[in-house]
Amino acid sequence: MTERDTTRQVEQAQTAALRLANVEESDRNAALGAIADAIRDNSDAILAANREDVAEAETLLADGEYTQALVDRLKLDEAKLDDIAGMVESVAAQDDPLGKTLDARELDAALELYKLSVPIGVVATIFESRPDALVQIAALALKSGNAVILKGGSEALESNRILYETILSATADLPDGWATLIEAHEEVDRLLELDDMVDLVMPRGSSEFVSYIESNTQIPVLGHTEGICHVYVDEAADLEMAEDIALDAKVQYPAVCNAVETLLVDRSVAEAFLPSVVERYRAEGVELRGDEATQEYVDIDPATEDDWSTEYGDLELSIKVVDGLYAAIDHINTYGSKHTEAIVTDDAATAETFMTGVDAASVFHNASTRFADGYRYGLGAEVGISTGKIHARGPVGLEGLTTYKYYLEGDGQLVATYAGEDAVPFTHESFDGEWNPGHRTRE
């Protein structure tokens, strides 16, 4: 595809975004319902396309080019497709994020300022092997009134194509160009140059990949990087609960970014805790590495410095014994990716110190890191999990795909009235009220 083709697609997305912002919520919800139905109805063709991708991926896995975790993220089945369709319906069931009056303020009598939620506009996403990511992102973009440009990984090429075609066929009544699929790296490079047309780019991948995107565009970037997540077992932990949480956080689905990669254990409970939890990990096939202190209590392979900053994405785990709460916090803030961290403790003050002292988008007390998810948070779905601190943080759902604008309702007022020696003072009084086009609330 030529640079002109990519530019034309983005121009079409710009036009679609302006029109989609004015599509009624009922119509957006109906389109989402149609997408869910189409995914279920087209399941045979979707799964056939996915099998092609998986077969190719397994060949590359055998050659050592792909990891098992990547192949696992790629696979679809009937149950997964039904979950994807249910996710789309969950997005439709969310409150409309658009047109909310976030603030209302009287500047003077019959001069009222309203702050309203609106779509961002044109958002571009670049994501990895999970085909369900394409559907999640498209559904959230549609519900929030944004046009979306989708770039999936080459390993999911056939799956992404048919899912995209299924979505478009179900949304024929929406503005042309509201969703666009691009595939070539050249298209991404051209896209990143179009900072006057694209309002936000959301890459999902490694820190190096996100840094590359940030360095090669002037478009605002909302990055979803790796998840180097920790569970810290405190001296006041219920050790049976701690075992269950540590196990769930690793083995329930090890290929995802909210799975735990390092287990931190307070030295005072290491002897009582480690042998049992290691036995349970081994029963689940987890490959374990530990620091010297951990090896005093259990017979496992040594951990290296690199292990503390590695996202395994597989049944692998590093373990470190720490000397107290602040040592755990320091380790996490040094090696963590600001994604999701958890503490297991029965001491509320210790939990508070940990949760306020750890720098992460999500911090949990007595719960598995695997809860860090847009659907589980009640957001319907997520575009990704932002580990930054600007605009949106943690699972990015509908609210993260909106911005705001100010509407001013007046009655012929002039700035000159409020300037000079005889200036009329502003009232600047906040009030409860919803914007009503052409009307003022406090008449």
C-alpha positions as CSV (number, residue, x, y, z in Angstrom):
1,M,0.0,0.0,0.0
2,T,1.3,3.5,-0.9
3,E,1.8,6.5,1.4
4,R,-1.2,8.0,-0.5
5,D,-3.4,5.0,0.3
6,T,-2.5,5.2,4.0
7,T,-3.1,9.0,4.1
8,R,-6.5,8.5,2.3
9,Q,-7.5,5.9,4.9
10,V,-6.7,8.3,7.8
11,E,-8.5,11.1,6.1
12,Q,-11.6,8.9,5.8
13,A,-11.2,8.0,9.5
14,Q,-11.1,11.7,10.4
15,T,-14.4,12.3,8.6
16,A,-15.9,9.2,10.1
17,A,-14.9,10.3,13.6
18,L,-16.8,13.5,13.3
19,R,-19.9,11.7,12.1
20,L,-19.6,8.9,14.6
21,A,-19.5,11.4,17.5
22,N,-23.0,12.4,16.5
23,V,-24.4,8.8,16.2
24,E,-27.0,8.2,19.0
25,E,-26.1,5.8,21.8
26,S,-29.0,3.5,20.8
27,D,-27.5,3.1,17.3
28,R,-24.0,2.5,18.7
29,N,-25.4,-0.1,21.0
30,A,-27.4,-1.7,18.2
31,A,-24.2,-1.9,16.1
32,L,-22.3,-3.6,19.0
33,G,-25.1,-6.1,19.3
34,A,-24.9,-6.8,15.6
35,I,-21.1,-7.4,16.0
36,A,-21.6,-9.9,18.8
37,D,-24.2,-11.8,16.7
38,A,-22.0,-11.8,13.7
39,I,-19.1,-13.2,15.6
40,R,-21.2,-16.1,16.9
41,D,-22.8,-16.6,13.4
42,N,-19.4,-16.6,11.7
43,S,-17.6,-18.8,14.2
44,D,-16.7,-21.6,11.8
45,A,-15.0,-19.3,9.4
46,I,-13.2,-17.4,12.2
47,L,-11.9,-20.6,13.8
48,A,-10.7,-21.9,10.4
49,A,-8.7,-18.7,9.8
50,N,-7.3,-18.9,13.3
51,R,-6.2,-22.5,12.7
52,E,-4.1,-21.3,9.8
53,D,-2.4,-18.7,12.1
54,V,-1.8,-21.3,14.9
55,A,-0.4,-23.9,12.5
56,E,2.1,-21.3,11.2
57,A,2.9,-20.2,14.7
58,E,3.5,-23.8,15.9
59,T,6.0,-24.3,13.0
60,L,7.9,-21.2,14.1
61,L,7.7,-22.4,17.7
62,A,9.4,-25.6,16.7
63,D,12.1,-23.6,14.9
64,G,12.6,-21.6,18.1
65,E,11.3,-18.3,16.6
66,Y,8.1,-18.1,18.7
67,T,7.4,-18.9,22.3
68,Q,4.7,-21.1,23.7
69,A,3.2,-18.1,25.4
70,L,2.7,-16.3,22.0
71,V,1.0,-19.4,20.6
72,D,-1.2,-19.7,23.6
73,R,-2.3,-16.1,23.2
74,L,-3.1,-16.7,19.6
75,K,-5.5,-19.6,19.9
76,L,-9.2,-19.3,19.6
77,D,-12.0,-21.8,20.2
78,E,-15.8,-21.8,20.4
79,A,-15.7,-20.9,24.1
80,K,-13.3,-18.0,23.5
81,L,-15.3,-16.7,20.7
82,D,-18.5,-16.7,22.8
83,D,-16.5,-14.9,25.5
84,I,-15.5,-12.3,22.9
85,A,-19.0,-11.8,21.8
86,G,-20.1,-11.5,25.4
87,M,-17.4,-8.9,25.9
88,V,-18.9,-6.8,23.1
89,E,-22.3,-7.0,24.7
90,S,-20.8,-6.0,28.0
91,V,-19.4,-2.9,26.3
92,A,-22.8,-2.1,24.9
93,A,-24.3,-2.4,28.4
94,Q,-21.9,0.3,29.8
95,D,-23.2,3.8,30.4
96,D,-22.7,6.1,27.5
97,P,-19.4,7.9,28.0
98,L,-20.3,10.8,25.7
99,G,-22.2,14.0,26.4
100,K,-21.7,13.8,30.2
101,T,-21.7,17.2,31.9
102,L,-18.5,16.9,34.0
103,D,-18.8,20.4,35.4
104,A,-21.3,23.3,35.2
105,R,-20.4,26.9,36.3
106,E,-22.2,30.2,36.1
107,L,-19.8,32.9,35.0
108,D,-22.6,35.5,35.3
109,A,-26.3,35.7,35.1
110,A,-27.4,34.0,31.8
111,L,-23.8,33.1,31.0
112,E,-23.1,29.4,31.7
113,L,-20.1,27.2,31.1
114,Y,-20.4,23.5,30.7
115,K,-17.6,20.9,30.5
116,L,-18.7,17.8,28.5
117,S,-17.2,14.5,27.7
118,V,-16.5,13.9,24.0
119,P,-14.6,11.4,21.8
120,I,-10.9,11.8,21.3
121,G,-11.3,11.5,17.5
122,V,-9.0,9.2,15.5
123,V,-7.2,6.6,17.6
124,A,-4.6,4.2,16.3
125,T,-3.7,0.9,18.0
126,I,-0.8,-1.4,17.4
127,F,-1.1,-4.7,19.3
128,E,0.3,-8.2,19.6
129,S,-0.9,-11.7,18.8
130,R,-4.2,-11.9,20.7
131,P,-6.9,-11.7,18.0
132,D,-9.5,-10.8,20.7
133,A,-7.6,-7.5,21.2
134,L,-8.9,-6.4,17.8
135,V,-12.5,-6.9,18.8
136,Q,-12.1,-5.4,22.2
137,I,-10.5,-2.2,20.8
138,A,-13.0,-1.9,18.0
139,A,-15.9,-2.3,20.4
140,L,-14.6,0.3,22.8
141,A,-13.8,2.7,20.0
142,L,-17.4,2.4,18.6
143,K,-19.1,2.8,22.0
144,S,-17.0,5.9,22.7
145,G,-17.6,7.5,19.3
146,N,-14.0,7.2,18.0
147,A,-12.7,6.1,14.6
148,V,-10.1,3.4,15.1
149,I,-7.1,2.3,13.0
150,L,-6.1,-1.3,13.9
151,K,-2.7,-2.9,13.4
152,G,-2.3,-6.4,14.7
153,G,0.7,-8.7,14.6
154,S,1.6,-10.7,11.5
155,E,1.3,-13.9,13.6
156,A,-2.5,-13.3,13.7
157,L,-2.9,-12.1,10.2
158,E,-5.7,-14.4,9.0
159,S,-7.6,-14.2,12.3
160,N,-7.5,-10.4,12.3
161,R,-8.6,-10.1,8.7
162,I,-11.7,-12.2,9.2
163,L,-12.6,-10.6,12.5
164,Y,-12.3,-7.2,10.9
165,E,-14.4,-8.3,8.0
166,T,-17.0,-9.6,10.4
167,I,-17.1,-6.3,12.3
168,L,-17.5,-4.3,9.1
169,S,-20.2,-6.5,7.7
170,A,-22.2,-6.0,11.0
171,T,-21.8,-2.2,11.0
172,A,-22.5,-1.2,7.4
173,D,-24.8,1.6,8.6
174,L,-22.0,3.4,10.4
175,P,-19.9,6.0,8.7
176,D,-17.4,4.5,6.2
177,G,-13.9,4.4,7.7
178,W,-14.9,4.2,11.4
179,A,-12.7,1.2,11.6
180,T,-9.6,0.5,9.4
181,L,-7.2,-2.4,9.4
182,I,-3.6,-1.9,8.3
183,E,-1.1,-4.7,8.0
184,A,2.3,-3.5,6.6
185,H,5.1,-1.9,8.6
186,E,5.3,0.8,6.0
187,E,1.7,1.7,6.7
188,V,2.6,2.1,10.4
189,D,5.6,4.3,9.6
190,R,3.4,6.5,7.4
191,L,0.7,6.6,10.1
192,L,3.1,7.8,12.7
193,E,3.9,10.8,10.4
194,L,0.2,11.9,10.3
195,D,0.2,13.8,13.6
196,D,-2.2,16.4,12.2
197,M,-4.8,13.7,11.5
198,V,-4.4,11.0,14.2
199,D,-5.2,12.1,17.8
200,L,-3.8,9.2,19.8
201,V,-1.7,6.1,19.2
202,M,-1.8,3.2,21.6
203,P,0.9,0.6,21.2
204,R,0.8,-2.7,23.2
205,G,4.1,-4.5,23.5
206,S,7.6,-4.4,25.0
207,S,9.1,-1.2,26.5
208,E,11.5,-1.1,23.5
209,F,8.6,-1.2,21.1
210,V,6.6,1.5,22.9
211,S,9.8,3.6,23.1
212,Y,10.3,3.2,19.3
213,I,6.7,4.5,18.7
214,E,7.3,7.4,21.0
215,S,10.6,8.3,19.3
216,N,9.1,8.2,15.8
217,T,5.9,10.2,16.1
218,Q,4.6,13.5,17.4
219,I,1.2,11.9,18.0
220,P,0.4,11.6,21.8
221,V,1.2,8.0,22.8
222,L,-0.6,6.0,25.5
223,G,1.6,3.0,25.9
224,H,0.8,-0.5,27.2
225,T,4.2,-2.1,28.0
226,E,5.2,-5.3,29.7
227,G,3.9,-6.5,33.0
228,I,6.6,-7.3,35.5
229,C,4.3,-7.9,38.4
230,H,5.0,-9.0,41.9
231,V,3.3,-10.7,44.9
232,Y,4.8,-9.8,48.3
233,V,4.1,-12.2,51.1
234,D,4.3,-10.2,54.3
235,E,5.3,-11.4,57.8
236,A,1.6,-10.9,58.8
237,A,0.2,-12.9,55.9
238,D,-2.2,-15.8,56.1
239,L,0.2,-18.3,54.5
240,E,-2.5,-20.5,53.1
241,M,-4.2,-17.5,51.4
242,A,-0.7,-16.4,50.2
243,E,-0.1,-19.7,48.6
244,D,-3.4,-19.6,46.8
245,I,-2.9,-16.1,45.6
246,A,0.7,-16.7,44.5
247,L,-0.4,-19.8,42.6
248,D,-3.3,-18.1,40.9
249,A,-1.3,-15.1,39.9
250,K,1.2,-17.3,38.0
251,V,-0.6,-20.4,36.7
252,Q,-4.2,-19.3,36.0
253,Y,-3.0,-17.8,32.7
254,P,0.8,-17.2,32.6
255,A,0.9,-15.7,29.1
256,V,-0.7,-12.4,30.0
257,C,0.7,-9.2,31.3
258,N,-1.0,-9.3,34.7
259,A,0.5,-12.6,35.6
260,V,3.1,-12.5,38.5
261,E,6.8,-12.8,37.4
262,T,8.5,-12.4,40.8
263,L,7.4,-13.7,44.2
264,L,8.8,-11.7,47.2
265,V,8.7,-13.4,50.6
266,D,9.4,-11.8,53.9
267,R,12.4,-13.5,55.6
268,S,10.4,-14.1,58.8
269,V,8.0,-16.5,57.0
270,A,10.3,-17.9,54.3
271,E,11.0,-21.1,56.1
272,A,7.3,-21.8,56.8
273,F,6.1,-20.6,53.4
274,L,8.5,-21.5,50.7
275,P,8.6,-25.4,50.8
276,S,4.9,-25.7,50.4
277,V,4.4,-23.1,47.7
278,V,7.3,-24.4,45.7
279,E,5.8,-27.9,45.8
280,R,2.6,-26.5,44.5
281,Y,4.3,-24.6,41.7
282,R,6.3,-27.7,40.7
283,A,3.1,-29.7,40.5
284,E,1.8,-27.1,38.0
285,G,5.0,-27.3,35.9
286,V,6.4,-23.9,36.9
287,E,10.2,-23.5,36.3
288,L,11.6,-21.7,39.4
289,R,14.6,-19.6,40.1
290,G,15.6,-18.0,43.4
291,D,18.1,-15.8,45.1
292,E,20.7,-17.2,47.5
293,A,18.4,-16.6,50.5
294,T,15.6,-18.5,48.8
295,Q,18.0,-21.4,48.1
296,E,18.6,-21.8,51.8
297,Y,15.0,-23.0,52.2
298,V,14.3,-24.8,48.9
299,D,16.3,-26.5,46.2
300,I,15.8,-24.4,43.0
301,D,17.9,-23.0,40.3
302,P,19.7,-19.7,41.0
303,A,18.2,-16.4,39.8
304,T,20.3,-13.9,38.0
305,E,20.1,-10.1,38.0
306,D,18.3,-10.3,34.7
307,D,15.5,-12.4,36.2
308,W,14.2,-9.5,38.3
309,S,13.5,-7.4,35.2
310,T,12.1,-10.2,33.0
311,E,8.6,-10.7,31.8
312,Y,8.5,-14.5,31.3
313,G,4.9,-14.7,29.9
314,D,5.1,-18.5,30.7
315,L,5.3,-21.0,33.5
316,E,8.5,-19.4,34.9
317,L,8.9,-17.5,38.2
318,S,11.7,-15.9,40.2
319,I,11.6,-15.8,44.0
320,K,13.4,-13.5,46.3
321,V,13.5,-13.3,50.1
322,V,13.4,-9.8,51.4
323,D,14.1,-8.2,54.8
324,G,10.8,-6.5,55.4
325,L,8.2,-4.3,53.8
326,Y,10.4,-1.5,52.7
327,A,12.9,-3.9,51.0
328,A,9.9,-5.3,49.1
329,I,8.8,-1.9,48.1
330,D,12.3,-0.9,47.0
331,H,12.7,-4.0,44.9
332,I,9.3,-3.5,43.2
333,N,10.0,0.2,42.4
334,T,13.4,-0.7,41.1
335,Y,12.4,-3.6,38.8
336,G,8.7,-3.4,38.3
337,S,7.0,-2.1,35.2
338,K,4.3,0.0,37.1
339,H,1.6,-2.4,36.0
340,T,0.1,-4.4,38.9
341,E,1.5,-5.3,42.4
342,A,0.0,-7.3,45.2
343,I,0.6,-7.7,49.0
344,V,-0.7,-10.5,51.1
345,T,-1.0,-9.4,54.8
346,D,-3.5,-9.3,57.6
347,D,-2.0,-6.0,58.9
348,A,-4.0,-3.1,57.5
349,A,-1.3,-0.5,58.3
350,T,1.3,-2.6,56.4
351,A,-1.1,-2.9,53.4
352,E,-1.6,0.9,53.4
353,T,2.1,1.6,53.4
354,F,2.6,-0.9,50.6
355,M,-0.2,0.4,48.5
356,T,0.7,4.0,48.8
357,G,4.5,3.3,48.5
358,V,4.5,1.2,45.4
359,D,4.5,3.0,42.0
360,A,2.0,1.0,39.9
361,A,-1.2,1.5,38.0
362,S,-3.0,-1.1,40.1
363,V,-2.0,-2.3,43.7
364,F,-3.9,-5.1,45.4
365,H,-4.3,-6.2,49.0
366,N,-5.0,-10.0,49.5
367,A,-5.9,-10.6,45.8
368,S,-4.3,-12.0,42.7
369,T,-2.6,-9.7,40.2
370,R,-4.8,-11.4,37.5
371,F,-7.7,-9.1,38.5
372,A,-6.1,-6.3,36.7
373,D,-8.4,-6.3,33.7
374,G,-10.9,-4.0,32.1
375,Y,-13.7,-6.6,32.1
376,R,-13.0,-7.6,35.7
377,Y,-13.0,-4.0,36.7
378,G,-16.4,-3.5,35.2
379,L,-15.2,-1.4,32.3
380,G,-16.7,-3.8,29.7
381,A,-13.3,-4.4,28.1
382,E,-10.0,-2.6,27.7
383,V,-7.9,-1.1,24.9
384,G,-4.8,-1.9,27.0
385,I,-3.3,-1.3,30.4
386,S,-1.5,2.0,30.6
387,T,1.5,2.0,32.9
388,G,2.0,5.8,32.4
389,K,0.4,8.5,34.5
390,I,-1.0,11.0,32.0
391,H,-4.6,10.9,30.7
392,A,-5.4,7.3,31.6
393,R,-3.8,4.7,33.9
394,G,-4.4,1.0,34.4
395,P,-7.0,-0.7,32.3
396,V,-8.1,1.8,29.6
397,G,-11.8,1.5,29.0
398,L,-14.4,3.9,27.7
399,E,-13.5,6.8,29.9
400,G,-9.9,6.6,28.8
401,L,-11.1,7.1,25.2
402,T,-12.8,10.4,25.9
403,T,-11.6,13.9,26.4
404,Y,-13.7,17.0,27.0
405,K,-14.7,20.3,25.6
406,Y,-16.2,23.5,27.0
407,Y,-19.6,24.8,25.9
408,L,-20.7,28.3,26.8
409,E,-24.3,29.4,26.7
410,G,-24.8,33.1,26.7
411,D,-27.3,35.8,25.9
412,G,-25.3,38.4,24.0
413,Q,-22.6,39.1,26.6
414,L,-19.4,40.9,25.7
415,V,-16.0,40.7,27.2
416,A,-15.9,44.4,27.4
417,T,-18.5,44.3,30.1
418,Y,-16.1,42.5,32.4
419,A,-13.1,44.7,31.7
420,G,-12.0,48.2,32.7
421,E,-12.9,50.4,35.7
422,D,-16.6,49.7,35.4
423,A,-16.1,46.0,35.0
424,V,-18.9,43.7,36.1
425,P,-17.5,40.9,38.4
426,F,-17.8,37.3,37.4
427,T,-19.9,35.1,39.8
428,H,-17.9,31.9,39.0
429,E,-20.5,29.8,40.9
430,S,-20.7,26.1,40.3
431,F,-24.1,24.4,40.1
432,D,-25.7,21.1,39.4
433,G,-27.0,20.9,35.9
434,E,-26.8,19.2,32.5
435,W,-26.1,21.0,29.3
436,N,-29.2,21.5,27.2
437,P,-28.4,22.9,23.7
438,G,-29.7,26.5,23.3
439,H,-30.9,26.7,26.9
440,R,-29.6,27.9,30.2
441,T,-30.2,26.1,33.4
442,R,-30.4,29.0,35.8
443,E,-32.9,31.3,34.0
